[in-house]
Amino acid sequence: MEIPVDDLPFVSVIVPCRNEKGFVAACLDSLAANDYPKTRMEILVVDGMSEDGTREVLAECARRFPFVKILDNPKKVTPAAFNIGVRNARGDLIMIMSSHATCGADTISQCVTHSRQSGAENVGGIWKIKPGDRGLIASCICTALSHRFGVGGAAYRTLGKRDREPRWVDTAAYGCYRKEVFSKIGLFNEKLVRGQDIELNLRLKRAGGRTLLVPSIVINYYARTDLGAFWMHQFKNGVWAILPFLYSPIMPVRWRHLVPLAFVLGLLGSVVVATVHPAGLWVLAGIAGTYAIGNVTASLQVSLREKDIRYLVAMPVVFASLHVAYGVGSLWGLVKVFVCTVFKSRRAYQQGEVKRPC
């Protein structure tokens, strides 16, 4: 039985944005093209004081789509944008989205349907990584970010085409939350520049809430496809795999996030041992050799799947760039945590005496 339009829940979609002139219009176009009634939705674009012409693009989108509203985010960080959106949202359901992504025409209606049928506090989908540019390296980067060898077993990244059944998970791509969730567990942690959605979903789980991952809900995310930019992005991700330990009372990362750190520490540690004892060389060879075998095996699998021998050459470089950059970033984050702890700034920060310890 079809539900009358007036009985459908009102949905607020929050889109944080900063200097996304090249992507944000496509994002808003995809949301506007959704089959959900426009009288029952709003799109809140929270802009972090963009300086690249994004504001003009947003103004044009707001002119074309009366349900699009532009809000300012003076703090310029994603969790602050989410919180501004939540505070201004009129929706019964609040969906978060990235300005660097697009979604399918039935994304919002699927979120509403599964939220009503399952009773889940949060409904999300899978992350389909797409290249922001053409070329072999761009394709390899996208492959690495959705391959188990590249990113571990995160379901929202690695589910295949045959995985069609919804499942209960710790986190999903973005998410569509019942509004009362934020009254119950609080808003996004603004101290977390990255990983704030994972931390929120863990708090939700601790409070007895559930997150439903629906594989048919697909969010297309356009990855950075320049190897240098990719390296730096993963370095920052690695840093923020560690820094949340300063800013959150719960563990906001999974053990898989710490594997690159263990890998880098193993390499560096064996090099140090090798300067004083020959056994260090054997340890180094064992770690590097084991990694090389795994890397080449995964790259061969990709090459066979794509039927292109070039992947066998390029994928090992991209996989290694991902893991080393992330691991080195985590090591730097560990150093920052140690320094902050030594100087006792963690307590001062948590008590509000300083703005940010690191």
MIVOPA-230242 format. One record per residue: residue number from 1; residue in one letter; y, z, x of N, C-alpha, C in turn. Coordinates in steps of 0.1 Angstrom, whole numbers. Last residue first. Layout:
PT   k r   n_Y   n_Z   n_X  ca_Y  ca_Z  ca_X   c_Y   c_Z   c_X
PT NUM a     Y     Z     X     Y     Z     X     Y     Z     X
...
***
This chain:
PT   k r   n_Y   n_Z   n_X  ca_Y  ca_Z  ca_X   c_Y   c_Z   c_X
PT 358 c   194   202   470   191   191   479   198   179   475
PT 357 p   205   220   452   201   225   465   199   214   475
PT 356 r   233   217   431   220   211   435   217   215   449
PT 355 k   252   236   424   250   225   415   236   219   418
PT 354 v   247   272   425   250   260   432   246   248   423
PT 353 e   242   291   406   252   294   415   256   282   423
PT 352 g   221   290   387   234   283   384   245   285   394
PT 351 q   197   299   393   206   309   387   220   302   384
PT 350 q   186   278   406   180   282   394   189   291   386
PT 349 y   201   280   430   202   268   421   197   271   407
PT 348 a   194   303   441   208   301   438   209   290   428
PT 347 r   167   298   446   170   308   436   185   307   432
PT 346 r   170   277   465   163   275   452   167   285   442
PT 345 s   181   285   487   190   279   478   183   276   464
PT 344 k   170   297   510   170   304   497   179   298   487
PT 343 f   165   284   532   179   288   531   181   295   517
PT 342 v   138   278   528   142   286   539   156   292   537
PT 341 t   140   260   506   134   273   505   138   283   516
PT 340 c   153   238   517   159   245   506   153   259   504
PT 339 v   134   231   536   148   235   541   155   243   530
PT 338 f   113   224   520   111   235   530   125   240   534
PT 337 v   123   203   505   119   215   498   118   227   508
PT 336 k   127   185   526   139   190   518   135   203   511
PT 335 v   101   180   534   110   186   543   122   192   536
PT 334 l    92   168   511    86   181   515    95   188   525
PT 333 g   106   145   511   108   154   500   103   168   504
PT 332 w    95   133   533   109   136   534   112   146   523
PT 331 l    69   129   522    71   137   534    85   142   535
PT 330 s    75   111   502    70   124   498    72   134   510
PT 329 g    83    89   518    93    95   509    88   109   505
PT 328 v    58    84   530    69    88   538    80    95   530
PT 327 g    44    76   506    40    88   514    51    93   523
PT 326 y    58    53   498    57    65   489    54    77   497
PT 325 a    54    37   520    68    40   516    68    53   507
PT 324 v    26    36   521    33    42   532    47    46   528
PT 323 h    20    23   496    15    36   499    22    43   510
PT 322 l    36    -1   495    36     8   484    32    22   489
PT 321 s    27   -13   519    41   -10   517    43     1   506
PT 320 a     0   -17   514     4    -8   524    18    -4   523
PT 319 f     2   -36   492    -4   -23   490     0   -13   501
PT 318 v    15   -57   507    22   -50   496    16   -37   493
PT 317 v    -4   -63   526     9   -59   530    16   -52   519
PT 316 p   -26   -70   511   -27   -59   520   -14   -54   524
PT 315 m   -16   -93   496   -18   -81   490   -20   -69   499
PT 314 a   -14  -116   514    -2  -109   510    -5   -95   504
PT 313 v   -40  -124   519   -31  -122   530   -20  -113   526
PT 312 l   -52  -127   495   -59  -120   504   -51  -116   517
PT 311 y   -35  -144   482   -34  -130   478   -41  -122   488
PT 310 r   -42  -169   491   -30  -164   496   -29  -149   493
PT 309 i   -64  -178   476   -66  -172   489   -54  -165   495
PT 308 d   -69  -175   443   -58  -180   453   -60  -172   466
PT 307 k   -79  -165   419   -84  -178   425   -74  -184   435
PT 306 e   -74  -141   409   -64  -151   408   -68  -165   413
PT 305 r   -99  -129   415   -94  -129   401   -84  -140   399
PT 304 l   -99  -131   443  -109  -138   435  -105  -139   421
PT 303 s   -76  -115   449   -77  -129   453   -87  -137   445
PT 302 v   -85   -90   440   -73   -97   433   -73  -112   436
PT 301 q  -106   -86   457  -108   -86   443   -97   -93   435
PT 300 l   -92   -85   481  -102   -96   479  -105   -97   464
PT 299 s   -78   -62   478   -70   -74   479   -80   -86   476
PT 298 a   -98   -43   477   -90   -44   466   -82   -58   466
PT 297 t  -107   -47   504  -116   -48   492  -108   -51   480
PT 296 v   -84   -40   519   -90   -54   519   -99   -57   508
PT 295 n   -82   -13   512   -71   -22   510   -77   -36   509
PT 294 g  -107    -2   521  -103    -1   507   -92   -11   503
PT 293 i  -104    -8   549  -116   -13   541  -112   -13   526
PT 292 a   -81     7   555   -81    -8   557   -93   -14   549
PT 291 y   -89    33   551   -79    27   543   -79    12   543
PT 290 t  -109    35   571  -112    37   557  -102    31   548
PT 289 g   -92    31   594  -103    22   591  -107    23   576
PT 288 a   -74    53   593   -69    39   592   -80    29   588
PT 287 i   -93    74   595   -84    73   584   -79    59   582
PT 286 g  -107    67   620  -114    69   607  -105    68   595
PT 285 a   -86    66   638   -94    54   635  -102    55   622
PT 284 l   -78    93   638   -69    82   634   -76    69   630
PT 283 v  -102   105   647   -97   108   634   -87    97   629
PT 282 w  -102    93   673  -113    91   664  -109    94   649
PT 281 l   -79   104   683   -80    89   682   -91    86   672
PT 280 g   -85   131   684   -74   126   675   -75   111   673
PT 279 a  -102   135   705  -108   135   691   -97   129   681
PT 278 p   -87   137   728   -93   124   725   -98   123   710
PT 277 h   -58   157   727   -73   157   727   -78   143   722
PT 276 v   -31   154   727   -37   165   735   -52   165   735
PT 275 t   -25   132   713   -17   134   725   -23   145   733
PT 274 a   -40   134   690   -45   125   700   -37   126   713
PT 273 v   -26   150   674   -38   156   680   -42   147   692
PT 272 v    -6   131   665    -2   143   673   -14   149   680
PT 271 v   -23   114   651   -15   109   663   -11   121   672
PT 270 s   -32   130   631   -41   125   641   -35   120   653
PT 269 g    -7   134   617   -14   145   623   -24   141   634
PT 268 l    -2   108   608     7   115   617     0   126   625
PT 267 l   -24   104   591   -21    95   602   -12   102   612
PT 266 g   -21   126   573   -33   124   581   -31   115   593
PT 265 l     4   121   562     2   133   570   -11   132   578
PT 264 v    -3    98   548     7    97   558     6   109   568
PT 263 f   -22   108   530   -25    97   538   -16    97   550
PT 262 a    -8   128   516   -19   132   524   -23   121   534
PT 261 l    11   110   503    15   121   512     4   125   521
PT 260 p    -7    96   486     1    89   497     6    99   508
PT 259 v   -15   117   469   -24   111   478   -17   103   489
PT 258 l     2   127   450     2   134   463    -7   127   473
PT 257 h    -4   116   426     9   113   432    11   118   446
PT 256 r   -28   126   419   -28   112   424   -14   109   431
PT 255 w   -22   151   408   -27   150   422   -27   136   428
PT 254 r    10   147   390    -5   148   391    -9   146   405
PT 253 v    39   166   384    32   155   390    17   157   389
PT 252 p    52   190   377    55   178   369    49   165   375
PT 251 m    41   221   371    38   210   381    40   197   374
PT 250 i    69   241   360    56   235   358    54   224   369
PT 249 p    95   247   364    86   258   365    71   253   364
PT 248 s   115   225   384   107   227   372    97   238   374
PT 247 y   127   221   409   135   220   397   128   223   384
PT 246 l   111   220   430   123   228   431   129   230   418
PT 245 f    92   202   423    88   215   425    99   225   427
PT 244 p   106   177   423   105   184   411   100   199   412
PT 243 l   103   168   450   115   175   447   114   183   433
PT 242 i    79   151   450    79   165   456    91   173   451
PT 241 a    84   127   439    71   133   436    70   148   441
PT 240 w   108   119   449   108   126   436    94   130   431
PT 239 v    99   107   472   107   119   474   107   127   461
PT 238 g    86    85   460    78    95   468    86   108   470
PT 237 n   107    71   449    97    77   440    89    87   447
PT 236 k   119    64   473   126    73   464   116    79   454
PT 235 f   100    46   482   104    57   490   110    68   482
PT 234 q   100    27   462    88    35   463    91    47   472
PT 233 h   125    16   468   123    22   454   111    31   455
PT 232 m   122     6   493   131    17   491   129    24   478
PT 231 w   102   -14   488   100    -4   497   109     8   495
PT 230 f   117   -31   471   105   -25   466   101   -13   475
PT 229 a   136   -40   488   140   -32   476   129   -25   471
PT 228 g   119   -55   505   128   -44   510   132   -35   499
PT 227 l   107   -74   488    99   -64   495   107   -52   500
PT 226 d   118   -80   456   122   -81   470   114   -70   477
PT 225 t   113   -73   430   104   -82   436   108   -86   450
PT 224 r   111   -47   407   119   -52   418   109   -61   427
PT 223 a    98   -56   375    98   -49   387   107   -55   397
PT 222 y   103   -52   342   105   -62   352   108   -55   366
PT 221 y    80   -44   317    89   -39   327    90   -49   338
PT 220 n    72   -45   285    73   -53   296    84   -49   306
PT 219 i    51   -25   266    64   -26   272    64   -34   284
PT 218 v    30   -27   238    32   -32   252    47   -32   255
PT 217 i     6   -14   219    21   -13   221    24   -16   236
PT 216 s   -21   -15   221   -14   -27   215     1   -26   216
PT 215 p   -28    10   231   -28    -1   240   -21   -14   234
PT 214 v   -12    39   226   -17    28   218   -17    16   227
PT 213 l   -16    73   232   -14    60   239   -20    49   231
PT 212 l    -1   102   220   -11    91   217    -7    78   224
PT 211 t     2   135   228     7   122   231    -4   112   229
PT 210 r     9   166   212    -1   156   216     7   142   218
PT 209 g    16   201   217    19   188   212     9   178   218
PT 208 g    13   226   228     3   222   218     6   209   212
PT 207 a    29   231   249    33   237   237    24   233   225
PT 206 r    18   215   269    17   230   270    20   237   257
PT 205 k    27   190   260    13   194   260    10   209   260
PT 204 l    54   193   265    50   191   252    35   194   250
PT 203 r    54   195   293    59   206   285    54   205   270
PT 202 l    45   169   298    37   181   302    41   193   294
PT 201 n    66   154   288    53   153   282    44   164   285
PT 200 l    86   162   306    88   165   292    74   165   285
PT 199 e    75   151   330    77   166   329    79   170   314
PT 198 i    76   124   324    63   130   327    65   145   325
PT 197 d   104   120   322    95   118   310    82   125   312
PT 196 q   114   125   347   117   134   337   109   133   324
PT 195 g   110   110   370    98   117   365   102   127   353
PT 194 r   141   115   386   130   107   383   119   116   377
PT 193 v   159   136   386   165   122   386   154   112   382
PT 192 l   159   165   371   149   155   376   155   141   375
PT 191 k   178   180   359   177   182   374   167   171   380
PT 190 e   175   176   333   185   168   339   185   170   354
PT 189 n   148   174   314   153   182   325   162   173   333
PT 188 f   153   168   279   149   163   292   155   171   303
PT 187 l   153   197   257   156   183   261   150   180   274
PT 186 g   128   217   240   140   215   247   142   200   251
PT 185 i   107   222   223   105   224   237   117   221   246
PT 184 k   118   221   196   107   230   200   106   233   215
PT 183 s   137   202   195   141   216   191   131   226   196
PT 182 f   122   181   203   133   185   212   138   199   208
PT 181 v   104   177   181    99   180   195   110   186   204
PT 180 e   118   168   159   116   183   160   110   187   174
PT 179 k   116   140   161   128   147   165   127   162   167
PT 178 r    87   127   177    93   133   165   105   141   169
PT 177 y    91    99   199    89   113   197    94   117   183
PT 176 c    78    75   217    85    76   204    81    90   199
PT 175 g    80    62   251    75    71   240    84    71   228
PT 174 y    72    52   283    83    56   274    78    65   263
PT 173 a    38    50   284    50    43   287    61    46   277
PT 172 a    26    85   284    25    70   281    38    63   285
PT 171 t     6   113   293    19   106   292    16    91   289
PT 170 d   -19   124   287    -8   133   291     5   126   290
PT 169 v   -35   112   257   -33   112   271   -22   122   274
PT 168 w   -58    99   234   -49   110   237   -48   111   252
PT 167 r   -58    64   224   -64    76   230   -54    87   233
PT 166 p   -67    34   206   -58    45   209   -65    57   215
PT 165 e   -85     7   219   -85    19   211   -75    29   215
PT 164 r   -86   -13   237   -78   -15   225   -77    -3   217
PT 163 d   -93   -28   266   -91   -14   261   -81   -14   249
PT 162 r   -94   -53   274  -105   -49   266  -103   -35   260
PT 161 k   -72   -56   291   -72   -63   278   -83   -58   268
PT 160 g   -69   -23   307   -71   -38   306   -70   -43   292
PT 159 l   -47     1   320   -56    -3   309   -57   -18   309
PT 158 t   -28     9   339   -40     2   344   -50    -2   333
PT 157 r    -6    24   329    -4    13   339   -16     4   341
PT 156 y   -16    43   313    -6    34   307    -2    23   317
PT 155 a   -34    57   329   -39    48   319   -28    39   314
PT 154 a   -36    60   363   -26    62   352   -30    52   341
PT 153 g   -52    62   386   -58    60   373   -49    62   362
PT 152 g   -35    44   413   -44    54   408   -48    51   394
PT 151 v   -19    24   422   -12    35   416   -22    45   410
PT 150 g   -36     6   438   -22     8   441   -16    20   435
PT 149 f   -61     7   428   -59    10   442   -45    13   446
PT 148 r   -56    -1   402   -60    13   405   -59    16   419
PT 147 h   -26   -19   396   -39   -19   401   -43    -5   404
PT 146 s     1   -22   390    -8   -21   378   -23   -20   383
PT 145 l    14   -26   413    19   -16   404    10   -14   392
PT 144 a     2   -49   424    -1   -36   430     3   -24   421
PT 143 t    12   -69   407    -2   -66   407    -5   -52   413
PT 142 c    39   -69   414    35   -66   401    20   -62   400
PT 141 i    36   -77   441    42   -64   438    38   -60   424
PT 140 c    26  -103   438    17   -92   444    23   -78   441
PT 139 s    47  -116   426    35  -115   419    26  -104   425
PT 138 a    65  -115   448    69  -109   435    56  -107   426
PT 137 i    51  -129   467    54  -115   469    57  -108   456
PT 136 l    51  -155   455    39  -148   458    41  -133   459
PT 135 g    75  -163   428    70  -162   442    58  -154   444
PT 134 r   104  -153   408    92  -161   411    87  -159   425
PT 133 d   113  -121   394   116  -134   401   103  -141   404
PT 132 g   104   -99   384   118  -102   380   122  -115   387
PT 131 p    71   -98   370    80  -101   381    94  -104   377
PT 130 k    60   -70   350    63   -84   352    72   -87   363
PT 129 i    37   -47   339    46   -50   350    48   -65   351
PT 128 k    34   -31   310    30   -43   316    40   -48   326
PT 127 w    24    -1   300    34    -6   309    29   -19   314
PT 126 i    15     9   267    12     6   281    23    -2   287
PT 125 g    30    34   246    21    23   249    18    21   263
PT 124 g    32    63   225    37    54   235    26    43   237
PT 123 v    42    90   205    34    78   206    40    68   216
PT 122 n    41   124   199    47   114   208    37   102   207
PT 121 e    29   140   181    43   143   184    49   132   192
PT 120 a     7   125   157    11   128   171    25   131   172
PT 119 g    -3   119   133     3   132   134     8   135   148
PT 118 s   -15    94   128   -22   103   137   -16   117   137
PT 117 q     1    81   109   -13    82   107   -20    93   116
PT 116 r    28    83   119    25    88   106    10    90   104
PT 115 s    24    71   144    30    85   143    26    91   130
PT 114 h    16    46   138     6    55   145    12    69   145
PT 113 t    39    36   125    26    36   118    17    46   125
PT 112 v    59    38   145    60    45   132    47    47   126
PT 111 c    48    21   165    51    35   168    52    43   155
PT 110 q    48    -3   150    36     3   155    37    17   158
PT 109 s    76    -7   147    67    -5   135    54     1   139
PT 108 i    83   -11   174    89     0   166    80     3   154
PT 107 t    68   -34   181    67   -22   188    72   -10   180
PT 106 d    67   -60   172    61   -50   163    61   -36   170
PT 105 a    77   -76   192    84   -76   179    79   -66   169
PT 104 g    76   -59   224    72   -68   214    78   -66   201
PT 103 c   103   -54   248    92   -50   240    88   -60   230
PT 102 t   116   -51   282   116   -56   268   103   -52   261
PT 101 a   136   -34   307   123   -38   300   126   -45   287
PT 100 h   157   -21   317   150   -30   326   137   -36   320
PT  99 s   164    -2   300   173   -14   300   167   -24   309
PT  98 s   137    15   284   144    12   296   152    -1   295
PT  97 m   136    40   258   134    26   263   141    25   276
PT  96 i   124    63   233   131    60   246   127    47   251
PT  95 m   129    71   200   121    63   209   130    61   222
PT  94 i   125    95   176   134    91   187   126    84   197
PT  93 l   125    98   141   118    95   153   128    90   163
PT  92 d   146   103   125   135   112   123   126   110   135
PT  91 g   179    97   139   166    93   135   156   105   133
PT  90 r   204   100   150   202   103   135   188   101   131
PT  89 a   215   112   181   205   104   173   205   109   159
PT  88 n   230   126   198   237   118   189   228   110   180
PT  87 r   211   140   214   221   148   207   229   139   196
PT  86 v   197   118   225   190   127   215   200   135   207
PT  85 g   217   107   242   211   100   231   205   108   220
PT  84 i   220   128   260   232   123   252   227   116   240
PT  83 n   194   127   270   199   139   263   211   136   254
PT  82 f   193   102   284   184   106   273   189   117   264
PT  81 a   213   107   303   215    97   293   206    99   281
PT  80 a   202   127   318   214   130   311   216   120   300
PT  79 p   180   113   329   178   123   319   190   128   311
PT  78 t   195    92   345   187    89   334   185   101   324
PT  77 v   230    97   354   215    98   357   208    97   344
PT  76 k   257    99   350   252    87   356   237    88   360
PT  75 k   275   116   338   267   121   349   259   110   356
PT  74 p   288   102   317   295   105   330   287   110   341
PT  73 n   279    80   297   271    90   304   278    93   317
PT  72 d   289    69   264   291    71   278   283    82   284
PT  71 l   274    46   241   278    59   244   280    60   260
PT  70 i   273    21   216   275    24   230   280    38   232
PT  69 k   250    10   192   262    19   195   262    22   210
PT  68 v   238   -14   170   239   -10   184   252    -2   186
PT  67 f   239   -24   144   232   -11   146   231    -7   161
PT  66 p   252   -48   146   260   -36   141   252   -23   143
PT  65 f   251   -71   170   242   -62   163   249   -49   159
PT  64 r   273   -84   181   262   -92   174   253   -83   165
PT  63 r   287   -63   192   294   -72   182   284   -80   174
PT  62 a   269   -53   209   273   -44   198   281   -52   188
PT  61 c   269   -74   227   257   -71   220   260   -62   208
PT  60 e   295   -73   238   290   -85   230   278   -82   222
PT  59 a   293   -48   250   303   -50   239   299   -62   231
PT  58 l   274   -53   270   271   -44   259   281   -45   247
PT  57 v   288   -71   286   276   -75   280   272   -66   268
PT  56 e   308   -54   295   312   -65   287   300   -71   279
PT  55 r   293   -35   309   301   -31   298   305   -42   289
PT  54 t   284   -49   331   274   -45   321   282   -42   308
PT  53 g   299   -54   353   301   -63   341   292   -60   330
PT  52 d   294   -34   370   290   -47   374   292   -58   363
PT  51 e   297    -7   365   308   -13   372   305   -28   376
PT  50 s   289    18   341   286     6   348   298    -1   354
PT  49 m   285    45   331   298    41   337   296    29   346
PT  48 g   259    46   321   263    55   331   275    49   339
PT  47 d   255    44   286   258    37   298   264    47   308
PT  46 v   232    42   263   239    53   269   242    48   284
PT  45 v   228    28   232   228    25   246   237    35   253
PT  44 l   209    33   205   220    40   213   219    36   227
PT  43 i   202    17   177   200    16   191   212    22   198
PT  42 e   186    25   146   198    24   154   194    23   169
PT  41 m   171    18   114   171    20   128   185    20   134
PT  40 r   170     9    88   163    22    91   162    24   106
PT  39 t   181   -15    86   188    -4    79   182    10    82
PT  38 k   163   -31    98   175   -27   105   183   -16    99
PT  37 p   128   -26    96   141   -28    89   153   -23    96
PT  36 y   110   -41   123   114   -29   116   127   -31   108
PT  35 d   105   -62   139   103   -64   125   106   -52   117
PT  34 n   128   -69   166   117   -61   160   117   -63   145
PT  33 a   150   -79   177   140   -89   171   129   -82   165
PT  32 a   163   -58   189   169   -64   177   159   -73   170
PT  31 l   147   -56   212   147   -45   202   152   -50   189
PT  30 s   153   -80   225   139   -77   221   138   -66   211
PT  29 d   180   -76   229   176   -87   221   161   -85   216
PT  28 l   180   -55   247   185   -53   234   181   -64   224
PT  27 c   168   -68   269   162   -56   264   167   -54   249
PT  26 a   186   -89   274   172   -92   270   165   -80   264
PT  25 a   208   -73   282   209   -82   270   195   -86   265
PT  24 v   200   -61   306   202   -53   294   203   -61   281
PT  23 f   198   -76   329   186   -73   322   189   -68   308
PT  22 g   222   -80   344   212   -91   344   200   -89   335
PT  21 k   236   -56   343   241   -68   337   231   -79   335
PT  20 e   232   -29   348   221   -37   344   225   -50   337
PT  19 n   246    -5   354   247   -17   362   235   -25   360
PT  18 r   227    16   335   237    16   345   236     4   354
PT  17 c   214    31   307   218    19   313   228    22   324
PT  16 p   189    41   282   198    45   293   202    32   301
PT  15 v   185    39   249   184    30   261   194    34   272
PT  14 i   168    50   222   178    54   232   175    46   245
PT  13 v   166    45   188   161    40   201   172    43   212
PT  12 s   157    61   159   168    60   169   161    56   183
PT  11 v   146    55   127   143    55   141   155    53   150
PT  10 f   137    70    97   148    64   105   145    66   119
PT   9 p   107    62    80   115    71    88   126    63    95
PT   8 l   107    48    47   104    47    61   112    57    69
PT   7 d   117    48    21   108    59    25   104    59    39
PT   6 d   132    25    19   139    38    19   131    50    23
PT   5 v   111     6    17   120     7    29   127    20    30
PT   4 p    79    17     6    93    13     3   102    15    15
PT   3 i    49     7    21    58    18    19    72    12    16
PT   2 e    21    -9     6    33   -10    14    43     1    11
PT   1 m   -12     0     9     0     0     0    12     0     9
***
